[in-house]
Amino acid sequence: MEKWIKKATPESTKGALRKSLHVKKGHNIPASKLEKATHSKNPTTRKRATLAKTLKAMHHGEKKMSHVSEKRINDYSKKRK
């Protein structure tokens, strides 16, 4: 699997969402704060929160993305081979 996530998030922005939401380093961002951030007036915070929710749904390779059907996942994986 290509490491597109690492390319999409530069090192300089690492922890920026956590800092803007005032969450201490080493603690997880609460779901309620993440949800509020997706509706933020600040477009940068909104984009970061949306990306965080997407990555959280992916959960490191497990099939937890409920909006994608199993058939679609299997079809995609067959095309990749």
Residue pairs with C-beta under 8 A, 6 or more apart in sequence:
1 61
5 55
8 51
9 51
13 48
15 25
16 48
17 29
17 37
17 45
17 48
17 49
17 52
18 25
18 29
20 37
20 42
20 45
20 48
21 29
21 33
21 34
21 37
21 45
23 29
23 30
23 33
29 52
34 49
34 52
34 53
34 56
37 45
37 46
37 48
37 49
38 46
38 49
38 50
38 53
39 46
40 46
40 49
57 64
57 65
57 66
58 64
58 65
63 70
63 73
